[in-house]
Each structure stands twice: as structure tokens, then as C-alpha cells.
Amino acid sequence: MRYICFYFQVHQPMRLRTYRFFDIGLNHHYYDDYQNQYILRRVADKCYLPMNQLLYELIQTFGQRFRVAFSISGVALEQFEKYAPEVIESFKLLANTGAVEFLAETYSHSLASVISKDEFYSQINLQQEKLQSLLGVKHSTAFRNTELIYSDQIGEYVADLGYKVMLAEGAKHILGWKSPHFLYYNVRKPELKLLLKDYQLSDDIAFRFSNRDWNQWPLTADKYVDWLNNIDKNHEVINLFMDYETFGEHQWKETGIFDFMRALPSRVFSHSDYEFANPTELTEILQPVAPLHVPYPTSWADEERDLTAWLGNDLQEDAFNTLYSLRDKVLQTNNPDIFKDWLYLQTSDHFYYMCTKWFSDGDVHKYFNPYGSPYDAYINYMNILSDFITRIDNILSQQADAEQNVNKKQKDVNINKTKTKNLKTTNAKETVKKNNKKDDIKLTKKQLEIIIKKFTLKELALLSKQLPENIFNKIKEQLDDKQKDRLEKEKEKIIRPRKDSIEKVMAKFKEIVK
Amino acid sequence: MFGWEFPPHISGGLGTACYGLTKALLRQGIEVIFVVPKAFGDEDNEIRIVNASDFEINLEDQSTLELWKRLKYIQVASKIIPYISPEYYTKEYEKLINEEITKNEFFKQKYQFSGKYGPNLMYEVSRYALIASALAATNDFDVIHAHDWLTYPAGIAAKNTSGKPLVVHVHATEFDRSGENINQDVYNIEREGMMQADKVITVSNYTRNIVINRYGINPDKVFTIYNGADAFKFNTRPKVQKPYKEKVVTYIGRITFQKGPEYFVETARKLLQYDDNVRFVMAGSGDMFPRIVRLAARYRIGHKIHFTGFLKGPEVEEVLSYSDVYVMPSVSEPFGISPLEALMSNIPIVISKQSGVAEVLKHAIKVDFWDIDAMANAIYGILHYPGINKMFQKYSKDEVDQLKWDNSAYEVKQLYETLLQEYLILK
């Protein structure tokens, strides 16, 4: 027995409005509500509603034998609630059939997995809660990351949350000689199984279906099942992963895409030995064949199958790093409006719009991009981020003021109690505190020498990002010009420092300074 | 090839473009005879320059006289002087009244062209055409190539004499220079040139559209061939000490209607309302200069906008070396070569969408010239968000490098070849 695994991605970003620099500090609404509503309604009418109906009918016809899986981002779910509640109802109907699995993903379809484990976890939880509250489905045991982004490290994170299976890209230059038609497992956490996309057969439907220049056009269910039958009998699973918007939106209804899907299951059942199965079931049915080594993050995007569509140039890196440097502050605000914007601003699409790769290729990029150029996208995003930062800072300083007021009142009470005698001592204490602070900053010559000896340039570069400028400059003065140059180069290399290496360096530093 | 100016004696981008193209055509193995109204003798000696001022006209020849009569249409008594400020014009006009060229002057065998855009321009244009006709009768060549309207009559005359195909090269149109208040005589000459031409080359699709829509030229014979930019050397000058602590936003260009200087001032006003840490530099002179200064004064931002007047090469480089943003708000710019200079200094550029250069540059922020908000927003973004500067450090050199005169010359050569084939078939 062989299996076909269908998984459809459902996602719509909260698109940003044109936000000028003179809006900063004055206008805190960032979204193009009209566009978002317009696009969501259009896609709902052209794709989500008719395709859900079609799948529902197929499940009615074939019972549990026909099965599909979905992954729906939290941001998309929210927009359904707002603009097209009937889409939620139709997904509910599908959920109730028991033949449809809903996968876990990040709430805002974000890139959190490559920069912050904590944020990644918190977004998965949010998405699962949202899914449960809207569709009434149980917590999933299958996970798929934004744009199928996967690496050994990310797999490990996912395994630690208790997920049994994760979806990933199966392009040739990732797999080498391996076939995507088997079950694999994470090299660090064997309990996490991996399903890999068959990009050829998936893209035949998602990208090439309506292409009249394609020598296989027109694609029929008969032909497609012939191809499936031609695959070596030993192969166990064909993973067909694609955007749900393929049906009716990317491939219009007039191309016959709905007819193709309507005809496919019956043709599979009548002319092949394939059955349909969902990710979680496959981990129970199939035996994993080998571990998969993926040291660097891969994705399903473009020829390169890497992250360069989102994090490939300075515009993207700057926006991304600025955004994620805010996380601690965002959490401190404890403000629901800030939390909401924090999620919306993380959506990967915003970074995709800043991609400069489409200068050379990629009509796909242009199709999805509302901006005239990556520079426009960047400036618009950074304006919004500037406003977001000022809001956070305002809230935090208000909190600090409030705390100070409380402290002051307490102090006043104390002062009243102890009267003037003690007042002098508190003043003295305060000056001592101040002096202590200054001592913290001062480094002796010896200490400086030890630092230069014991730290590599790489570590110094990391350190430079953690210490106040005036302190680090003193360390830098100890270096000769050549070393300074190399230090600058090291600094440029550091784009997303890992938390543990920062902690290591800081511990080392603190030890010397003691 | 007919061109009104040639380096080093140039007043703008036209001469530079002619030079770049001619040199590259030579490399393509095409022989070029370049006819200028006045040669100074210090031109690049690799190029065969023909000086129209040296040329004698045969007064006995009946056909010369007839051609002269036909060329009368150019000599409508309008005393136009393009590219010149009104103040200068009034001054020159008085001279003109006194020095009106008498009919007799024509009958001099030799005429010293000024080669400038002076008061006798129209006379010079027709005289130049006359010489072109004579040259065409005596020289051996395959194609006639005329640059901008001043040489179109020469091109037409040469075509009529020799029966060889004519290419006219549109570097600018009257609509670019004057907006809607066009000089009808110039327009007529331009249109006549384009109509008579077998092929029309435009320096951008932007200009191609103007040629098709405003001059009614058949789109099938209008081809866009972009200018090159080899002439620019990467600016390696050490950064000059910035005279101000604020960020500097720079405008370099003539202060004329075409360049949109008032949009620059409006943008400055908008930005200054929100960001005090910025200054503006306007380098250039032109007929709108007094108006622009008054506008800045009225907005009370005179202390933040600095007018330098016309700057020469090294001075331009100096200003660029401490600029943080370069802005070209042109209302209508057939190509626009000066943003490339800014790019060579790694300076982020904001250019108007109504320019030809916007069609070929990827790493540039493009806005509509009238969209003050978008322009101010782009400048603000460059000044405040570090990502853009990093991008320009990396990519601006590549951007200019891809604009090679060799590529342009190759396309011109292809055009010549198809043209000659078409001619062969006709015969």
C-alpha cells in the first residue's frame, strides 16, 4: 500500500497601509483594512468557500478514505472572523468529518523559529488555542513551520514541544540521493518524524497546471494518476504540499482546477494502489528509514530553497533585527494592543516584500507584492516600527513613573517616620550607590589587558553589542589598527547572535571584571 | 553624425552622450564622421571631427540657393535661445537687434559658427543644414545620424542630397524643456525631423511615449536605446569635512521648470516640520532661481536651504561627498545622467518616475515628482533607517556598471543594419 498526503496552506497577512513618517507618533493604526477585506473576500469567494465545499462533497462520497490536512495561520483565522465568518463555518464542517487534520504552525506565519525559541513556542500555543476555540479541534501532533522552514535545530525545538511529525521541503539539493517518498526523522530527536514535499508533483498542480507552454498541458486526473503509478512500487508516500489558494485564486476556476480535484480521488481509488493519509496517521503506519541532516534552515521558496527571500539583504536584516530586539520590552508592556501589533508585524510577508531577488527573477514575488519596490516596502515598515517603538517606550516610561511614584510615597512615609536624622544617611547611601555604579564601569589597565588576551575577536565583536559604547571603546583602544579592522568585519558578520554565546561571553567578561 | 556640441566644449548632457556613443561605435567597428558647427581643436583626436566653420559654400551652385530658400522655414524671426535664462535673454536680445544678420552675410563663403545657443541660433541651424547637404554630396557614408532638433534640418538636407537613410536621436523634446508652453517653431522642426527620419532613437521609453503621443510618430519606427554611463569614475575622493552637523539632502541641476526645483523646496518644507536635523543644498542656476529663493524665504526655511549657484565638476564632487541623499524631482527628464554621479559616490538617490533613468535603475527610490509626501517620506527613510545606506554601498557601483555605452552602441549598430537591409530591399 502506498499513500498520498495532501496538505494545504491557508494564510493571509495583515497588509500594512501607506504609513508616512509624519504619521509616526500620531497615528497608531497600521493596517490597510480596505485591501485586507477586499482580498480576503475575493479569495474566500473564489477559493476557500468553493474548495471547502468540494472537499466536503468528496469526503461525503468516499467517506474517511479521502483525507486532507490544513495549516491555517492565526492571522488568517482572525481575518475570517472579521470579514468572512462563513469560511470558519465551512472549515468546521470539514473538521467534523474526522477526515481532515489541522496542523500546528506559528500564529502570525512568522520567522520566529530562526531567531527566538521563546517567541516561536508562544506563537505555536496561540495558534493552537485560536484553532481550538474557532474550529473545536484538538491540539495537533503534527507541525509545519512558515514556508516549510526547517533545520535540525528547529526540528529539535518542535520535538521538545511534543510534536510527533513535522513537514519539510524535499528538493533534490537538500535531499541529495534520498527520495522524498519515505518517512525520515530528525537527527537530534529521532522521535520527531519528517514528511518531505515532492516538489515536482506538487508544483505540477500548484504552478504548472494552467501553463499552456508546459508540454504536459492540459493536466488531467487520469494522467496524474498514471504518473503516480509510474513511481517505484517500494516508495511509500507522496507528499503533495501547496498553498490552498492554488485552487481558484492562483489557478482560476476556468483552468479546470476544481474539475481536476473532483476527479482525482475516484481515479486514484479505481486505477491505483494509493490511499490517502494525513501526517499524524503516517507516523503510525510507516517506519522511518533514515535520519535527515539539515544544518542550515531550508524552505520551500524559490530555486534556492533557503531563507533569502525573507532574510537576504540589508533591508530585511535591519527590519527583522530591529523588530526582534523589541521582544523583551513588548512583554514588559503587558498591553493587549501592543501584543496584537507585535504579532501582525512579525508576519513573514512583510519581509518578503523587501526582497531584492526579484530584480533578476521571480514573477512569483511580484505577484504577491503590493509595493512598487523593496525600498518602498522597507521604508513603510520602518516608519511603522518607529511608531511601534515610541508607543512601547511611552508605556514603559509611564510604568516606571508610576512605580517611582509608589516608591516616593513609601519613602515619604519612611521619612516621616524616621525624620531628618536618617534623611542624611539615605542621601549618603544614595551617593555611595552612584559611586558604585561608576566603579562598575571603570576597567583597570590590568583588566583591559586580560580581556584583550583572553577574548577572540569574534567574542569581542559579540561583547561590543552588549556593552555601552564608552566602555567598549576603552577595550578597543588596546587593539592595533589591523585588529580593529578585523573586529569591524567580525561585527558585520554578527547578524543574529545566539543567546547562549552571548551569555558565555558576558559571563567571561564579568569574571574578569570581578 | 550631426551633433551641436562635443566635449570638452559642452553645456549639458547632450555632448557627453554624443561622445560616449561615438567612441563605443568606433569600438563596434563603425566609422563615424562627426560634424560639429564649431570645432575647437582640442577634441578627442581618435574621432574624425568635421568643423562646419571651415566649410566653404559654393556660391555658383544653383541647388545650394534653392536649398537655402527651402530652409527659410527655420528662420522664422523668433529669437529663441534655449537653455538660457530670461535675464541673459534680454541682454542678448538687444545685441541681437543691433547685429541682425544681414542677407549678405550668408553670401560669405565661410561662416564662423558660434556653436553656442546664442541669438543667431536659428540662422546657424539653417547654415549648418546647408553645409550638411554639401558634405553629403562629397562624402562616402551609409547612414545619417542626427542628435536633437538643432541638427535635424541638417539630417534632412543630407538625406535629400544623398538618398541615404536618416536616423534621428531624441535626447530631449520641447515638452521636456518647456512643459506645455512649447515653442511652436522648435516643435515644428522636431516633428519634421522625426517624420522624415527612417528610424527614431529615443533615450528612454518615457521619451518614446512623448514622441509617439505628442508628435504623432509611427511607433513602429521609434526605438528606445538607453544611454551608457562609462564616463563616470568611481568617486574615490576623501570625504570632505561636512560643514554642518545635520544630514544633507542635495539637488544638483539647472533651476528650471524641467527639473522641478519647487517640488524640492516643498519637500524640504514638509520634512523640516518633523525633522530639524537636516539641511538642503541646491546646486545650479536657471531662470527659476529668484522664484525658488523667494519660495524658500516665504516658507521661512531659508536658513536650512543653501543655494550654491552653478557648480563645476570638482565642486559637484565635493558637495556629493558630504551629501546623505541625492534628489532629482524632475518634471520631465528624457534620461537624466546626474543621478548616476550620485550613485558613483554611493549616495542613496530619490528620483522622479517621470525620468528615463528610472526605467533602468533598480536601486533607487522612485516617486512621482508631484508627490511631495512620498518624496519627503523616502528622504526621511534614507536618513533614519540604516538598511538603505548599506544597500547602496553594495549595489550602486553595479548599477552604473551595467549601463555601458558598448551595449548602447551595439543596439545602434543593429538598428543601422536592419535599416540598411530595408533600404536594399526597397531598391
Interface residues (C-beta under 8 A of the other chain):
Chain A: R20 F21 F22 N313 D314 L315 Q316 E317 D318 A319 T356 F359 G372 S373 Y375 D376 Y378 I379 M382 N383 S386
Chain B: K270 Q273 Y274 D275 K362 H363 A364 I365 K366 D373 A376 N377 A378 Y380 G381 I382 H384 Y385 P386 G387 I388 K390 M391 K394
